[in-house]
Amino acid sequence: MIEKHLTKNELLNLCECLKKALFSINPISEFLKKPKSKSALEEKKGIKAPEVFNDKSIAQIKSFRKEKISTDTLISGILKGDTATLSRAITLIESNKTLHAKQANELIDACIKIKTDSIRIGITGVPGVGKSTFIESFGKLLTTKGKKVAVLAVDPTSSVSKGSILGDKTRMEALVKNANAFIRPSPSGSSLGGVARKTRETIILCEAAGYDIILIETVGVGQSETAVHGMVDFFLLLKLAGAGDELQGIKRGIIELADSIVINKADGANKQAAKIAKIEFTRALHLYPPKHNGWTPKVLQCSAIENQGIDEIWESIKEYIETTGDFFLEKRKQQNKYWLIQTIEDRLKADFYQNKEVQQEFELLLEKVINVKISPFVAAEQLLLIHRKELK
């Protein structure tokens, strides 16, 4: 056998050929060639940063961000159903800055006069009951029926870091891609009752933008957090099977305000438990006094993840609207009444804490209260006295 010694160039060419052959049969390369499926976070390409930054370009970007858009432009964009303008308007009304208050009030005043045939549905339940999954399934059903759906998802705010994740869109990947759906997550902030501070105002803007169904998803709530009931037409309570005994069903609070109770996650091994829970809650509701509108709340069951029982819930809501009739319009008037009272309370509180003399005295009195030199009642009276003098 004659041995042949390869030259350096021949060895390099051989290595290159082997590398190409190996890569062509490598399953990893095939995986890399496959197009990745888009997630809800990758639907729209972001703005690419320029390769070179300078002071002038940075100043231009900042001035563009500070550019104030007129109220008429916002109203025009909202009426056209432009989601970018709607989002910007919601950001404006959610602002705590006093310089935004006037424009926000003008915007709300213009939009509230636009008459619509919308339905406001509040959806609440304990943490982990499947509110986001249910809303996506329910929202998809409504859009297939030709409805435009706005989802106002309220996310809990940390009492420690004061931040919110605002991740509801990632849980509704299919719905967020739907052209007839608009999803707006908002932090609950310091507001109680499972809703955000400006949820009512956001509802008005969404209705003016042409959305037929407004779904308000509260944070995970308990028995006493019922603020959402005062701003919706239909109050839907999601429950889990096995989350409590029959006595749980007759306790006063959030359950007696519900227009319908839905046992969610009625699938797999949980089907039988869901049936038992439905029977127990149906019995418990008979112990409540009848509602003034003549409606008898229904107990339904569904599986949001399997899209089962969702259509029956929509039929129940339509039946409620047809049955209640004049009371439906009366409830809208009551919502405006609660809105006025809540607005007055919020403005009084804001004016009090923004008073400069109150701010200065507050820290001094707070130190005395902490060290038990004066009672909180005396300190509060002194601060209120300062505020009253400023009003004169």
VOGU-3710 file (C-alpha; in Angstrom, 3 decimals, decimal comma):
1> miekhltkne> 0,000/0,000/0,000  1,431/3,341/-1,117  0,976/6,213/1,367  0,205/9,638/-0,065  1,063/12,773/1,859  -1,422/15,647/1,342  -0,263/19,179/0,912  -1,385/21,941/3,267  -3,907/23,347/0,754  -5,345/19,884/0,092
11> llnlceclkk> -5,851/19,337/3,846  -7,640/22,680/4,197  -9,955/21,885/1,278  -10,723/18,451/2,750  -11,608/19,972/6,159  -13,871/22,497/4,486  -15,725/19,775/2,569  -16,178/17,669/5,733  -17,496/20,676/7,639  -20,089/21,425/4,952
21> alfsinpise> -21,161/17,789/4,828  -21,582/17,566/8,608  -23,502/20,849/8,833  -25,883/19,801/6,059  -27,027/16,753/8,056  -26,975/18,428/11,467  -30,513/18,612/12,895  -29,575/21,812/14,725  -29,022/23,591/11,422  -32,445/22,456/10,231
31> flkkpksksa> -33,999/23,818/13,421  -32,276/27,168/12,929  -33,603/27,415/9,376  -37,225/27,036/10,508  -39,091/30,343/10,980  -39,908/31,005/14,609  -43,578/31,439/15,518  -44,429/34,967/16,509  -45,470/35,675/20,059  -47,685/38,550/21,140
41> leekkgikap> -44,594/40,480/22,167  -43,026/40,261/18,680  -45,932/41,287/16,470  -44,633/44,763/15,720  -41,027/45,652/15,069  -39,631/48,235/17,418  -37,672/51,323/16,403  -34,019/50,476/15,854  -31,537/52,722/17,586  -29,176/54,587/15,245
51> evfndksiaq> -25,564/53,473/15,238  -24,330/56,898/16,270  -25,891/59,072/18,982  -25,103/62,737/19,520  -26,449/65,501/21,727  -28,528/67,008/18,933  -30,343/63,758/18,087  -30,998/63,045/21,774  -32,471/66,535/22,193  -34,742/65,994/19,171
61> iksfrkekis> -36,026/62,689/20,576  -36,750/64,281/23,960  -38,550/67,247/22,386  -40,679/64,856/20,315  -41,672/62,941/23,444  -42,624/66,177/25,193  -44,709/67,386/22,251  -48,253/67,992/23,448  -51,039/66,649/21,290  -54,204/68,775/21,107
71> tdtlisgilk> -57,524/67,660/22,583  -59,230/67,887/19,172  -56,584/65,589/17,658  -57,088/63,066/20,443  -60,877/63,147/20,069  -60,619/62,781/16,286  -58,287/59,785/16,613  -60,517/58,125/19,220  -63,636/58,521/17,054  -61,751/56,932/14,147
81> gdtatlsrai> -60,936/53,948/16,367  -57,175/54,533/16,249  -55,734/52,370/19,034  -52,501/54,373/19,288  -54,451/57,584/19,951  -56,754/55,753/22,360  -53,748/54,432/24,302  -52,218/57,899/24,460  -55,514/59,364/25,694  -55,769/56,734/28,441
91> tliesnktlh> -52,206/57,532/29,526  -53,217/61,201/29,726  -56,224/60,607/31,975  -54,232/58,213/34,187  -51,601/60,894/34,792  -51,305/62,323/38,318  -49,790/65,572/37,050  -51,961/68,646/37,606  -50,914/70,118/34,228  -52,651/67,169/32,493
101> akqanelida> -55,885/67,457/34,488  -57,514/70,195/32,387  -56,967/68,432/29,070  -58,065/65,103/30,558  -61,327/66,689/31,775  -61,954/68,238/28,340  -61,383/64,871/26,720  -63,769/63,026/29,038  -66,407/65,769/28,719  -66,359/65,418/24,920
111> cikiktdsir> -66,395/61,606/24,873  -69,082/61,107/27,508  -71,633/62,878/25,298  -71,207/60,283/22,542  -74,107/57,843/22,846  -73,274/54,165/22,395  -74,998/50,797/22,884  -72,096/49,235/24,722  -72,276/46,596/27,439  -69,973/46,894/30,437
121> igitgvpgvg> -69,105/43,536/31,998  -67,119/43,221/35,209  -65,233/39,948/35,672  -63,833/39,153/39,090  -62,675/36,219/41,188  -59,966/35,012/43,508  -56,331/34,828/42,309  -55,767/31,745/40,161  -59,399/31,304/39,145  -58,452/31,774/35,471
131> kstfiesfgk> -59,736/35,285/34,726  -57,253/36,063/31,928  -57,739/32,682/30,232  -61,514/33,074/30,473  -61,412/36,608/29,048  -59,336/35,496/26,072  -61,750/32,658/25,307  -64,791/34,894/25,878  -63,274/37,768/23,880  -62,529/35,522/20,893
141> llttkgkkva> -66,141/34,322/20,929  -67,448/37,902/20,926  -65,200/38,994/18,046  -66,415/36,062/15,918  -69,933/37,431/16,470  -68,880/40,792/15,020  -68,326/42,598/18,322  -65,480/44,982/19,093  -64,056/44,114/22,501  -62,021/46,280/24,872
151> vlavdptssv> -60,345/44,544/27,803  -59,330/46,716/30,753  -57,082/44,471/32,810  -56,243/45,791/36,272  -52,942/44,471/37,608  -52,097/44,506/41,342  -49,548/47,060/42,498  -46,902/45,958/44,974  -47,195/47,634/48,364  -43,429/47,173/48,747
161> skgsilgdkt> -41,870/48,176/45,410  -44,919/50,176/44,169  -44,552/48,456/40,781  -46,868/46,336/38,620  -46,007/43,591/36,128  -48,787/44,495/33,640  -48,366/41,115/31,965  -51,971/40,349/31,010  -51,266/40,753/27,301  -48,815/37,856/27,394
171> rmealvknan> -51,609/35,626/28,722  -53,930/36,646/25,862  -51,644/36,025/22,887  -54,473/35,087/20,501  -56,792/37,935/21,494  -54,081/40,606/21,393  -53,537/39,845/17,691  -57,233/40,321/16,909  -57,961/43,568/15,058  -61,351/43,850/16,813
181> afirpspsgs> -59,854/43,626/20,302  -58,055/46,198/22,427  -56,285/45,206/25,646  -55,122/47,831/28,127  -53,414/46,719/31,359  -53,386/49,302/34,165  -51,923/49,244/37,675  -54,355/49,241/40,589  -52,123/51,708/42,458  -53,566/52,656/45,832
191> slggvarktr> -57,160/52,026/44,691  -59,145/49,395/46,537  -61,908/47,169/45,226  -59,914/45,475/42,485  -60,010/48,337/39,962  -57,693/51,120/38,853  -58,106/54,797/39,801  -59,241/55,840/36,326  -61,150/52,745/35,185  -64,420/54,678/34,747
201> etiilceaag> -62,764/57,284/32,524  -61,076/54,581/30,455  -64,462/52,924/29,866  -65,824/56,192/28,422  -62,888/56,532/26,013  -63,197/52,921/24,810  -66,923/53,349/24,182  -66,269/56,531/22,183  -63,711/54,561/20,120  -66,513/52,218/19,015
211> ydiilietvg> -66,033/49,192/21,276  -69,321/47,331/21,853  -68,237/45,200/24,805  -66,079/46,496/27,643  -64,597/43,739/29,813  -63,141/44,901/33,127  -60,850/42,302/34,668  -60,240/43,069/38,329  -57,275/41,988/40,388  -57,799/38,834/42,451
221> vgqsetavhg> -60,410/39,875/44,993  -62,113/38,598/48,118  -65,604/38,920/49,564  -65,632/42,648/50,359  -63,912/44,160/47,302  -66,901/45,183/45,188  -65,990/48,573/43,652  -66,256/47,175/40,125  -69,971/46,484/40,678  -70,649/50,232/40,724
231> mvdfflllkl> -69,273/50,773/37,208  -70,595/47,834/35,144  -73,909/46,610/33,731  -73,292/42,918/34,358  -71,219/41,544/37,217  -69,700/38,117/36,582  -68,064/36,185/39,409  -65,697/33,320/38,589  -65,376/30,560/41,172  -63,391/27,359/41,533
241> agagdelqgi> -64,802/23,990/42,495  -63,697/22,849/45,935  -62,666/26,353/47,047  -65,139/26,364/49,933  -68,112/24,584/51,450  -71,808/25,409/50,963  -71,623/27,961/53,785  -69,151/29,930/51,661  -71,914/30,435/49,134  -74,345/32,108/51,538
251> krgiielads> -71,901/34,608/53,011  -72,809/38,196/52,233  -70,490/40,341/50,159  -69,333/39,888/46,611  -71,562/36,857/45,917  -74,840/38,659/46,606  -73,870/41,344/44,063  -73,078/38,876/41,257  -75,467/38,676/38,294  -73,988/35,308/37,398
261> ivinkadgan> -71,609/32,848/39,037  -69,447/30,742/36,738  -67,554/27,678/37,935  -64,392/27,805/35,826  -61,892/25,005/35,072  -64,689/22,432/34,706  -62,497/20,033/32,771  -60,521/16,822/33,203  -60,672/15,339/36,695  -62,375/18,510/37,938
271> kqaakiakie> -65,646/17,972/36,018  -67,477/16,153/38,812  -66,345/18,653/41,451  -67,571/21,499/39,206  -71,021/19,903/38,937  -71,245/19,598/42,731  -70,122/23,216/43,174  -72,766/24,371/40,695  -75,496/22,611/42,680  -74,252/24,044/45,990
281> ftralhlypp> -74,092/27,644/44,725  -77,524/27,318/43,091  -78,972/26,261/46,451  -77,173/29,058/48,261  -78,453/31,764/45,891  -82,058/30,832/46,747  -81,387/32,112/50,283  -80,642/35,629/49,031  -83,430/38,217/48,733  -84,650/38,807/45,142
291> khngwtpkvl> -82,899/41,541/43,167  -84,717/44,823/42,488  -84,435/44,306/38,733  -86,266/40,974/38,860  -83,244/39,017/37,629  -82,420/35,662/39,155  -78,650/35,050/39,054  -77,604/31,916/37,220  -74,867/29,469/38,128  -73,016/28,157/35,091
301> qcsaienqgi> -69,871/26,151/34,523  -67,229/26,376/31,832  -63,756/25,384/30,762  -61,970/28,421/29,365  -58,972/26,384/28,244  -61,198/23,951/26,295  -63,677/26,636/25,109  -66,619/24,786/26,650  -69,648/26,549/28,116  -68,500/30,015/26,935
311> deiwesikey> -71,391/30,524/24,513  -73,929/29,783/27,270  -72,449/32,591/29,358  -72,911/35,104/26,520  -76,508/33,924/26,036  -77,104/34,460/29,761  -75,783/38,044/29,535  -78,037/38,801/26,561  -81,013/37,390/28,465  -80,134/39,627/31,433
321> iettgdffle> -80,134/42,763/29,249  -83,472/41,834/27,653  -85,045/40,974/31,029  -83,927/44,000/33,049  -85,115/46,558/30,467  -85,571/49,988/32,077  -83,470/48,996/35,084  -80,477/48,714/32,752  -80,727/52,453/31,959  -81,372/53,289/35,614
331> krkqqnkywl> -78,206/51,457/36,609  -76,207/53,595/34,166  -77,540/56,700/35,943  -76,478/55,242/39,293  -73,013/54,607/37,865  -72,722/58,322/37,029  -73,816/59,158/40,582  -71,095/56,939/42,104  -68,611/58,419/39,648  -69,369/61,953/40,849
341> iqtiedrlka> -68,987/61,005/44,516  -65,734/59,139/43,859  -64,336/62,040/41,812  -65,078/64,539/44,595  -63,377/62,302/47,162  -60,313/61,832/44,927  -59,991/65,556/44,184  -60,337/66,545/47,836  -57,659/64,056/48,813  -55,342/65,202/46,013
351> dfyqnkevqq> -55,804/68,900/46,835  -55,089/68,214/50,499  -51,791/66,409/49,919  -50,644/68,873/47,247  -51,030/71,821/49,607  -47,476/73,079/50,261  -48,164/74,228/53,841  -49,797/70,893/54,624  -46,742/69,084/53,205  -44,391/71,072/55,434
361> efelllekvi> -46,433/70,582/58,603  -47,221/66,956/57,808  -43,671/65,724/58,428  -43,442/67,539/61,774  -46,764/66,217/63,006  -45,996/62,737/61,700  -42,847/62,641/63,845  -44,884/63,642/66,914  -47,498/60,953/66,208  -44,796/58,283/65,806
371> nvkispfvaa> -43,261/59,287/69,152  -46,741/59,346/70,783  -46,461/63,059/71,670  -49,881/63,773/70,154  -52,710/61,550/68,941  -53,378/60,965/65,217  -56,779/62,682/65,640  -55,250/65,920/66,933  -52,620/65,878/64,160  -55,282/65,308/61,512
381> eqlllihrke> -57,384/68,180/62,862  -54,403/70,567/62,741  -53,591/69,591/59,138  -57,224/69,974/58,061  -57,342/73,400/59,745  -54,308/74,496/57,691  -55,979/73,246/54,523  -59,258/75,055/55,306  -57,410/78,341/55,840  -55,807/77,971/52,417
391> lk> -59,216/77,564/50,825  -60,511/80,864/52,262
//
